[in-house]
Each structure stands twice: as C-alpha cells, then as structure tokens.
Amino acid sequence: MKETIPFTELKNWLEPIKNQIRNSQIKASLSVNKEMISLYWYLGKKITEKQAISKWGEGFLTTMSNELRKEFPHISGFSSDNLRFMKKMYLFYSQPDAIIAQVVQKLQIPNFNDSVAKTQKVDNPNIAQVVQESEDNKPFNLITSIPWGHHTLILRKIKGVEEALFYVSKTIENNWSRSVLEYQIETNLFQRQGKAVTNFNISLPLFQSDLANALLKDPYSFEFITLSEKAKEKELENKLVEHLSQFLLELGNGFAYLGRQFLLKIGKKEYHTDLLFYHTKIKCYIIIELKVKEFEPEHIGKLNFYISAINELLKEPDDRPSIGILLCKEKDNFEAEFAIKDVNNPIGISRFTYTELPDNIKKVFPNIDQLTDELRKIENE
C-alpha cells in the first residue's frame, strides 16, 4: 500500500532544511569536500530523526528529493538514492562511543577526537553543532576527509564499522582514487594486512617494527599475472616486473623499485637478489625473494645472507635496518615462525596467489610475441 504523506507537514519540515542548504550553497564551500560531507551528514541526521518520530517511511525521500532539486537546481547530489546513502552513512558511523574508541585504538588512527572541531571550519551554526556533537563519539574528521563516491562504495561493500574505518584511513593515508579503493576492497586488504609471519618485534626498533608489520600482507594477490603449474621463480619475477605498476599497487604505498637480480659482490663471488626496493616511509632497503613452491627453512638462510650484504654494501648511516620479505606459494605458519625465531635480521614470510593455468592448456594458447606477429600479418594483408 502506497503511503500518504501530509504535504503541508512535509513542506514545513523541509523549510529549515532548505535554509540549511541555502546557507551552504556557496560554490566555494560546497566544492570543499569537508563542507559537502558535513552537509550530507546533517541531512542524514535530520532524515533519521524525522523518521524516528513519525510514520514516514522511505517513500518520502522521493518527495524530499524532488523538492530539494527544484529549490536548488544547480546542486547535484539530492537524488533519493543519495539521500538514502546519507541516512545510511549517519546510522553506520553513529556507533556508541566505546565501540568507536575501541576501533580507533585497534586501527591506531591518530587523535581524530582532538582535531575534529578544529578541522571542521564551517560557518553555519547547525552544521557546526553537528561537528561539535561528533567530537567525542564519532570519527567525523575521518569521514569528512574522503570524497562522497568513496563513501558510497564503502557503504555498499562493507558491513562492519572497523573494516570501513580501516579503508577510510588507508584512503587518506595513501590518497587512493575510487578505483584503487575498490581494488583494495575486492582483494580483501583488511583481512590480509599485517598477517604475515615476521620477527620484526624482536629484530627492529618499536617504531619501525610497527610500520613494517603493518605493510606486510598474507597472502599477496598477484591475480593480474598468469603462470603455469610448473612455473619457475624467474618466470614469476619476469611477470611481476612486466606488470610493475600493479605489483607496486599490491605492495602498497612507499615502495620504490630499484631493480631485479641486483648484483652483490661478496669476496670473489657474485650474488643476485630477486627484487630490491627502498621504502620511502620506513627509510630502509627491502629485499624480496620469490619461491614458487612451499616454504622451506633453508630459504631463510639465503635471505638473511642478502640482508647482511645490503646492510654492509648499500645501507647509509641514516638508513634504518634493511628488511627481507620471502614470498612463497604455500607455508606452514608454525614452521615459518620456528625458522626465524633466532634470526637477528628482520624477515617477513608471506604467501602469494596468482592465476594458475595448467600446462596442457597453456600450450595451446599463443604468447604475447606470437599474438603480436599474427596481428602484424593481418595489418600487412
């Protein structure tokens, strides 16, 4: 049954909301993300409060949308779907104070409570009141720091507030575009971040160990490459370098690529690391060794040797201790933890996944060079 909404009552209720929008209508203000999200929070709050004390259902949002778009034709964002998202955002982040505080502490999000009112420089008293109300029990400074499109994506795909705030804070930290945020959600970064087996807590200073543990994932998702069941390390290395931009995206912010098969001359012999990076935030060299088979304890000895060599040959006095990351197809966590228990150099061990193509199928598909040759033949014809 279609609900009947008293139009006069709706119009009277909408009038102060229209005034609120009018006061926020200056383009310079609305173009600033914080002001716009503050306005959307306000609208979500008003819709939630009105529905709590009246019998109006979701249907009135269509009428509200029509009224707002008629009154403010030059402002986009007042569709009924968007109004529903505003309400959803308000309800989603209006969690009890204890829950939000616990989430913020767990995710190590710095001091949003102390900076909320200071960072929300809004002149409108109604929005300013919402900001003030949000200071002690809502992550308001965080949610007003990312674009609205990012919010709708998070609200559609994420169910828990802890996971949502994780992606919000990572978006701010890494300046993710909407497409990158979607990639990180689709590859389940929240579940993978900081899950690797490491000895960082005993081999690195506290500050560096926290950062290093946070940057490692388990597993790493290399689904952008295709390998056969019997692929060798060299083939994996080639594919990762061939798709370097996606590889760096999966590694995370701060990794600067220095090269593959990096030459280390030690005594009369020459050695080559698989991949060498420098991390611009942790300020240290990072060696990545690749194994396309299950983890074995002897892998640690070689990586430990490379770390010592990098520290001796490349590390400058201002650099922090170099880190080794071993990426293998499979691992037993207990075995991995036991293998690095008494190792002094910092080492992390993670798995990786990729698109696996059986050899018998791969043989019938042309490689990229063959495809290029065929296309050139067609063009010449």
N, C-alpha and C positions, 0 to 999 in steps of 0.2 A: 504494500500500500504506500502510495506516494505521500510523504509528509507535507503538512500545510504549515508554512512559516508566516506568522503575522508580519506583513511587510513594514508596517509602521514601527513595530518594535525592533525589527532588524535595522531599519534605517536610522533610528535613534541610537542604537547600539554602535552602528558603524560610524557615526558622526565624529566622535573623538578619535577613532582610528584614522579616519580621513585627515583630521587635523594633524595627527602624529606623522602621517606620510607627507603631508604638505610641509611640515617643519623640516623634514628630512629630504626634501625634493631637490635641493641644490645639487646640480650635477657633480660638482667637485666633491661633495660629501658622499653621494651615492656611488661614485666611481672608486672611492676608497673602500677596500674590502671590509675592514673592521666596522665601518658605519653601516654597510649593507647587511652584514651578518647580524649586527646588533638590532637592526630593524626587523629582520626575519625572526630573530629570537623573540622580540617584542610581540610580533604578530602571532607566533606560535603560542606564546604565553596567554595572550588575550583569547585566542580561539579555545584553548584548553580550559581556561577559567569560565568562559561563557557556556561551553558545553557541560561543564560540571554542575552548573546551577540552573540549567534549562533543559527542555526536552528536545532541543535541536540536535539532529543527527548530522551525518556527513553531508547530507544534501544541501545544507545551507551554504556550504563553501562555494558551490557553483554560483549562487546569487551574490555572495560576497565578492567573488572573483569578478563577476560582471560589473558590479558597482565600482570596484576599485579601478578596473581597467577603463571604465567610462570616465571616471573622475581624473585619472592620471594616464592618459593615452600614450604619453611619451616614456613611461616607465615600464619596462618589461619585468616579468617575474611574478605577476599576480594571477597566474593560471590556477585553477582549482587543484591541479596536481601539485603545483609548487606550494600552495597553502597547506596541503596535507603533509608535505615534507617539512614545512616549518613547524607544524604541530608535532610531527614525529621527532624532529631534532630536539625540540624543547623537552618533550617527555623522556627521550632517550638519555639526555645528559642531566636531567633533573633527578639524579640519584641521591640517596641520603648522604650526608656529609661524611660519615665514617667509611662508606664504600668508596667514594671518590678519593678521599685521602689515602686509603689503602692502595688503590690502583696507582695513584701518582707516585707514591713511595716505592711501590714494586717496580714501576717502569723507570724510576729515577728521573722523573720530569722535574726540572729545577724551578722552584719558587714561583709557580704561577699564582699562588694565592696572594703573595706580597706585591705582585705587579699588576693585578687586574685593573684596579681603579685608576692607577697611574697611566696605563697604556691606552685605556679607552677614553680618548679625548673627544667627548661628544657634548654638544651644547644643549641638546634637547633634554629637559628635566625628566621626562618619562623614561627615555632610554637610559639616561644617567642613573635613574632609580633602579632599573633592571640590572645595570652593571654593578651598582653597589650591593644589591641583593645577591648577586652572583659571586661576590668576592670571596666569601668564606666557604661555600659549599658546591661550587660548580667550576669546571675547567674552562671558564669563559675566555680567558686570554688565549688559550689554545684554539678553541673552535672559531674564534674570530680572526685567526691568522692564516686560514686556508680558504681558497675560493669555494663558492657555493656548489659548483659542479663536482668538486672533490667530496663535499658533504653528501650530496645525493647518491654518489657512488658508494660511499661508506655505509650510508643508511640502508641502501638496497642489499648490500652483500654481507654486512657484519651484524651479528646478533648480540654480542657482548660488549659492554662499555670498556672493559680493559683492552680488548683487541682493537676497538675503534680508536681509543686514545693512543694506542701504540702507533697506528697508521697515521693519525693526525700529527703526532710528534715527529715521526720519521719524515713526513711530507715537509714539515717546517725545517727540520734539520738538513735534509738533502735537496730541498727545493724541487720536489718531484712534480712533473706535469701530471695531468689526469691519466694519460695513457700509461705512464710509468707506475703510478699508484695502482692502476688496475692490474698491471702485470705482477706487481708485488703481492697483491691480494690473491690473484689467481694461482700464483705459485706458493701461496701459504707461508709468506715470510714470517708471520707472527709465530707459527709453530716451529719454524726452522732456526730462527735467530738464537744464537748463544747456546746451541745444543751440542756442539762438538765436544769431543774428549780432549782435554788440554791439561797441561801442568802449569798454566800461567800464574795461578795463585801462589805458587811457591818459587817460580823462576823469574818473576817480574815484579817491579815495584807496584804498589797497590793501584795507583792511578793508571798506569799502563796496562796492568792485568785486567782491570775492569773494562777498559776500552777494547782490548784485544779479545776478551771473551765475548763481548757484545758484537764484534764484527763477524765472528765465525758462524756458519750455518751448518746444519746437518739434517737432510742431505743438501748439497748444491744441485740446482736444477740446470742441466745442460741439454734440455729438450730441444734447443734450437739447432742441435747437431745430430746427425745420423751416423751410427757406426755399426759395423758388423759384429757378430758374436765373438769373433776371434781377433778383434782389433788389438793393435799394439799401442804402447804408450806414445810412440812417435806420431801415429795417426790421430790420436786424441789431441796431442799437442798441436798438430797442424790445424785441426778443425777449430780449436779454441782460438788460435791466433787468427785464423781466417775470419772468424766471427768475433773479432776483438771487442767491438762496441757492445755486443750483447753479453760477452764474457765479463767485461768490466761492470756492466749493469748488475749482473748477478753477484759479482764480488762485493759491490757496494761502494759507497762514496769514499773517496780518499786514496784509492789505488792508482798509482802512476806506473804504467808499464815500462820497464827498462829493457826487456829483451828475452829471447828464448835461447836455450843452450849457451847460457852465459859462461864465458871462459874463466876458469880459475886455475892459475899456475901455482902449484904447490910442490916445492922441491924440483925434481926432474920430470914430474908428471903433469898432465893437463886433465882437468875435470870440467864438467859442464852441468850447471843446474838446469832443470827443465824450464822453469819460468821465474823471472826475477822482477819484483815490484819494489816501489818505495811508497810507504803510506804517509800522506801529507799531514794527517791529523796526529797520528801516533809518533811520527818522526822517526821511522825506522825502516830498515830493509825487510822485505818479506820474500822468502823463498817458497815456491810452490812445487812440490814433487807429485807426479801423477802415476798412479798404478791402476791398470785396467783389470786387476784381479783382487782377490780378498786380501785384507791386511795381514801382513806377517811381521813379527817383531824385528826381524833384521832390517826392515825398511827404515826403522828409526835410526840405526847406526849411521847410515849414509847421509840422512837429512841432518843429523846432529853434526856430522863432519862438515857439511856445507855451511851450516850456521857459523861454526867456529871460523871457517875460512873467510866468510863475508865479513865477520867482525874484525878479523885481522887485516884483510886486504882493502876493504871498502869503507868500513864504518869510520866516520869522523867523530871527534870528541863530543860534538853537540848532538850526535845521533843517539837514540835510545837503543837498547839491545835488540838485535835482529831476531826475527820470528820465523819459524818454519811451519809450513802447513802441508800435511800429507793428505792427498785426496785419493781415495781408493774406492773400488766398486762395491765392496762389502767390508764390514768389520764387526768383530765381537767387542762390545764396549769394555767388558771386564779384561779381556786380553790386551786391548789398547791402553787402558789405564795402567795395567801392570807393566807394560813395556816402557812407559815414560815416567814411571814412579820415581826413579833415581837419576833421571836425566837433568842436568843443570840448565841446558839451553831451553828456551821456551818453544814448545812444539804443540800444535793442534792437529787432531786427526778427524777427518770428516769423510762421509760417503758422497758420491755424486750419482746422478741419474742422467740418462740420455735416451734418445730414440734409438731403439735397437732394431736393426734389420738383419734377419738371418742371411747367412752367406749364399744359400741357394737362390734366394730372391734377389739379393744384391747383384748377383752375376748377370741377371737378365736386364738390369737397368743400366743405361749408359751413364758414364760420369760426366762432369761438367765440361771437360775438354771435348768429349765426343759430341755432346749436345751442341756446343759452340761450332764445331766443324760442320755438323749437319745443317745448322741454321745458315751458316755462310754459303753452303752449297745451294740452299733454297733461294737465298738472296741473289746469288750469281745467275741462277736459272731464270 
